Amino acid sequence: MDLLRSLPIGLYLEQPITWLHRVDARVKLGWLLTLMLTPIAANPWWRLSLVGWLLLFTLATRLPFRVWKRQIGLVLFFSVLLFGVTLFAPDGLTVPNQSRLPADELILPAENAAPDAGETAPALNSLPQPTDYRYVLFERGNIRVTRRSVELAVRVGTLMFVLIYSTNLYLLTTAPEEITAGLEDLMQPLKRFNVPVTEIVLTLTLSLRFIPLVLEEVQNLVRSIRTRAINWKKLGFRGSTQVWTAVAEKLVDNLLVRAEQIASAMQVRGFTSPDRHQVQWHQLKLDVLDWVAVAGIVIFWAARLTIGS
């Protein structure tokens, strides 16, 4: 089991380099925020179209199928599961649906009926309705699907898919150093308000670099447990809990040791303060492809305001 390679979500793809890799990190961050903000207060058709556009966009990037098939499979499964749970869950409207008039108002009393009247007048519920509108779309036993439950299911399912998959696509095609460099450039105006932008970006860079170390420690501990061939049935619940508690303590100790080693290495190399020792990993510059992507953001927002409301 190699967690550094088998983890399907959140990893950066170094090869092959697609055209999406060449787009500036700030522009891709703008697209990511656009995809996250446009579903707010949007109609269901716009939300469903976002899912379709993301799938088509993934095909247009020409990413290897082996890379995104597991990612999109997990995200789709989770989104469909949320859709199904929300669809058959109560819609939250507990107000009873009661007619304003009595149901038997149009039924003529027996003494007032005409002698030659064959049958009484039809009840109110059997009268033809002016439209085919129905609030309850499906009802059988305890299963009840309403218009509001369908709307809530579409909202939750599409929002979860767009949120997770767009973020994963951004991390898949953007290096951690590019992300931090783009954030630092966008946060430069905050320095006028004495916000420690450089310290925040350095902390984010170290956090992103520390994630593989965490996965490596977890992988080593899991392998050490598997090689010992522990009989979990004989241990029981209490014994298994003690073993996993010891493993968790060892994991925390190892991570603290790794963090101390990183801090010592930074001090030796002169990282006494973020302003005194900065490393420019990427030169941020907008090219023609970047300006085309910026124009696409403007067009996308215009479509959202016109047809997405």
C-alpha positions in Angstrom: 0.0 0.0 0.0 1.6 3.3 -1.1 -0.5 6.2 0.1 1.7 8.7 -1.7 0.7 7.2 -5.0 -2.7 5.5 -4.4 -4.4 8.5 -2.8 -6.8 9.6 -5.6 -7.6 13.1 -4.5 -5.5 16.2 -3.8 -2.2 15.2 -5.6 -0.3 17.3 -8.1 0.2 15.8 -11.5 3.7 16.6 -12.7 3.6 14.7 -16.0 2.2 15.1 -18.6 2.0 18.9 -18.7 -1.3 20.0 -20.2 -2.4 23.4 -21.3 -4.2 23.8 -17.9 -0.8 23.5 -16.2 0.4 26.5 -18.1 -2.4 28.8 -17.0 -1.4 31.3 -14.3 -2.2 30.2 -10.7 -4.0 33.4 -10.0 -6.3 33.0 -13.0 -7.1 29.4 -12.0 -7.8 30.6 -8.5 -10.3 33.1 -10.0 -12.0 30.3 -11.9 -12.1 28.2 -8.8 -13.8 31.0 -6.8 -16.2 31.5 -9.8 -17.3 27.9 -9.8 -17.8 28.0 -6.0 -19.8 31.2 -5.9 -22.0 30.9 -9.0 -24.2 28.1 -7.6 -25.3 30.3 -4.8 -29.0 31.3 -5.3 -28.9 29.7 -8.8 -31.7 27.7 -10.4 -31.4 23.9 -10.6 -30.7 24.0 -14.4 -27.6 26.2 -13.8 -26.4 23.8 -11.1 -26.8 20.8 -13.4 -25.1 22.6 -16.2 -22.0 23.3 -14.0 -21.6 19.5 -13.5 -21.8 19.0 -17.3 -19.3 21.8 -18.0 -16.9 20.4 -15.5 -17.0 17.0 -17.1 -16.5 18.4 -20.6 -13.7 20.7 -19.3 -11.9 17.6 -17.9 -12.1 15.9 -21.3 -10.8 19.1 -22.9 -7.7 19.2 -20.7 -6.6 15.8 -22.1 -5.6 14.6 -18.7 -4.8 10.8 -18.6 -7.9 8.7 -18.0 -6.1 6.7 -15.4 -5.6 9.9 -13.3 -9.1 11.3 -13.1 -11.2 8.2 -13.5 -10.9 7.3 -9.8 -11.3 10.9 -8.7 -14.4 11.6 -10.7 -15.8 8.1 -9.7 -15.5 8.8 -6.0 -16.9 12.3 -6.2 -19.8 11.2 -8.4 -20.6 8.3 -6.0 -20.6 10.6 -3.0 -22.7 13.2 -4.8 -25.3 10.7 -6.1 -25.5 9.2 -2.5 -26.2 12.7 -1.1 -28.8 13.2 -3.9 -30.6 10.0 -3.0 -30.6 10.6 0.7 -31.9 14.2 0.3 -34.5 13.1 -2.3 -36.2 10.7 0.0 -35.7 12.6 3.2 -38.5 14.9 4.6 -38.5 18.2 2.8 -38.9 20.2 6.0 -42.4 21.5 5.3 -44.6 20.1 8.1 -47.5 22.4 7.4 -50.6 20.2 6.6 -52.1 20.6 3.2 -55.7 21.4 3.8 -58.3 22.8 1.5 -59.9 26.1 2.3 -63.4 24.8 1.6 -64.9 21.6 3.0 -64.5 18.6 0.8 -68.2 17.8 0.6 -69.4 21.3 0.0 -70.5 20.7 -3.6 -72.4 17.5 -2.7 -76.1 18.3 -2.7 -78.1 17.2 0.3 -80.6 14.4 -0.4 -83.7 16.4 0.5 -82.7 19.2 -1.9 -81.8 17.0 -4.8 -84.0 17.0 -7.9 -86.4 14.0 -8.2 -84.9 13.1 -11.6 -81.3 13.6 -10.6 -79.6 10.3 -11.1 -76.6 11.0 -8.9 -75.3 13.7 -6.6 -72.9 16.3 -7.8 -69.2 15.3 -7.8 -67.1 16.1 -4.9 -64.5 18.8 -5.0 -61.5 16.5 -5.3 -62.9 14.9 -8.4 -63.4 18.1 -10.3 -60.9 18.8 -13.2 -58.0 21.0 -12.1 -57.0 24.1 -14.1 -53.3 23.0 -14.3 -51.3 19.8 -14.0 -49.3 21.2 -11.1 -48.7 18.7 -8.2 -46.5 19.4 -5.2 -46.2 15.7 -4.3 -44.5 14.0 -7.2 -44.4 10.4 -5.8 -45.9 8.9 -2.7 -46.0 5.2 -1.7 -46.1 4.2 1.9 -43.5 6.1 3.9 -41.7 7.2 0.7 -42.7 10.7 -0.4 -41.0 12.8 -3.0 -42.0 16.4 -3.4 -40.9 19.3 -5.5 -39.0 20.8 -2.7 -37.2 17.6 -1.9 -36.1 17.3 -5.6 -34.9 20.9 -5.5 -32.9 20.3 -2.3 -31.4 17.0 -3.7 -30.2 18.8 -6.8 -28.8 21.6 -4.8 -26.9 19.4 -2.3 -25.7 16.9 -4.9 -24.4 19.4 -7.5 -22.9 21.7 -4.9 -20.9 18.9 -3.4 -19.7 17.7 -6.8 -18.7 21.2 -7.9 -17.0 22.0 -4.6 -14.9 18.9 -4.4 -14.1 18.2 -8.0 -13.2 21.8 -9.0 -10.9 22.0 -6.0 -9.3 18.7 -6.9 -8.9 19.7 -10.5 -7.2 22.9 -9.3 -4.8 21.0 -7.1 -4.2 18.4 -9.8 -2.8 21.0 -12.3 -1.2 23.5 -10.0 2.0 23.0 -8.0 1.9 24.0 -4.3 4.6 26.6 -4.9 2.5 28.2 -7.6 -0.5 28.3 -5.3 1.4 30.1 -2.5 3.1 32.5 -5.0 -0.3 33.4 -6.5 -1.9 33.9 -3.1 1.0 36.1 -1.9 0.7 38.3 -5.0 -3.1 38.6 -4.6 -2.7 39.4 -0.9 -0.2 42.2 -1.3 -2.8 45.0 -0.7 -3.4 43.6 2.8 0.1 44.7 3.8 -1.2 48.2 4.1 -3.3 47.0 7.0 -0.3 45.4 8.7 -1.4 41.8 7.8 1.6 39.4 7.9 1.2 38.2 4.3 4.6 36.7 4.0 4.3 34.8 7.3 0.9 33.4 6.2 2.2 32.3 2.8 5.3 30.7 4.3 3.1 28.8 6.8 0.8 27.6 4.0 3.8 26.5 2.0 5.2 24.5 4.9 1.8 22.9 5.5 1.5 21.8 1.9 5.0 20.3 2.0 4.2 18.6 5.3 1.3 16.6 3.9 3.5 14.0 2.1 5.4 13.5 5.4 2.2 12.8 7.3 1.2 10.2 4.6 4.6 8.6 4.8 4.4 8.2 8.6 0.9 6.8 8.4 2.1 4.4 5.7 5.1 3.2 7.7 3.0 2.6 10.8 0.3 0.6 8.9 3.1 -1.5 7.3 4.6 -2.2 10.7 1.3 -3.4 12.1 0.6 -5.6 9.0 4.1 -7.3 9.3 3.4 -8.3 12.9 0.3 -10.3 11.9 -1.8 -9.3 14.9 -4.8 -11.6 15.7 -7.4 -8.9 16.2 -10.1 -11.5 17.2 -8.1 -12.6 20.2 -7.4 -9.1 21.3 -11.0 -8.1 21.3 -12.4 -4.5 21.3 -10.4 -3.4 24.4 -7.1 -4.8 23.1 -7.6 -3.4 19.6 -8.3 0.0 21.1 -5.1 0.0 23.1 -3.1 -1.0 20.0 -4.5 1.8 17.9 -4.1 4.3 20.7 -0.4 3.4 20.9 -0.1 3.8 17.1 -1.8 7.2 17.2 0.6 8.3 20.0 3.6 7.1 17.9 2.3 9.0 14.9 2.0 12.2 16.8 5.5 11.8 18.2 7.0 11.1 14.8 5.2 14.1 13.3 6.5 16.4 16.1 10.0 15.1 15.5 9.7 15.8 11.7 8.4 19.3 12.5 11.4 20.0 14.8 13.8 18.7 12.1 12.3 21.1 9.5 12.5 24.0 11.9 16.2 23.3 12.7 17.0 22.9 9.0 15.4 26.3 8.3 17.3 28.0 11.0 20.6 26.6 9.8 19.9 27.9 6.3 19.1 31.4 7.5 15.3 31.3 7.6 15.2 33.6 10.7 12.3 35.6 9.3 10.3 35.3 6.1 11.3 38.8 4.9 15.0 38.1 5.1 15.1 34.9 3.1 12.6 34.5 0.4 12.8 32.0 -2.5 10.9 32.9 -5.7 9.7 29.6 -7.1 7.8 31.0 -10.0 7.7 34.2 -12.0 4.1 35.2 -12.3 3.3 36.6 -15.7 0.0 36.7 -17.6 0.3 35.4 -21.2 -2.3 35.3 -24.0 -3.8 32.1 -22.7 -4.2 33.7 -19.3 -6.1 36.7 -20.7 -8.4 34.4 -22.6 -9.2 32.6 -19.4 -9.9 36.0 -17.7 -12.3 36.9 -20.5 -13.9 33.5 -19.9 -14.6 34.4 -16.3 -16.3 37.6 -17.3 -18.5 35.8 -19.9 -19.3 33.1 -17.3 -20.5 35.6 -14.8 -22.6 37.4 -17.4 -24.3 34.1 -18.3 -24.9 33.4 -14.6 -26.6 36.8 -14.0 -28.8 36.4 -17.1 -29.8 32.8 -17.3 -28.7 31.3 -14.0 -31.0 33.3 -11.6 
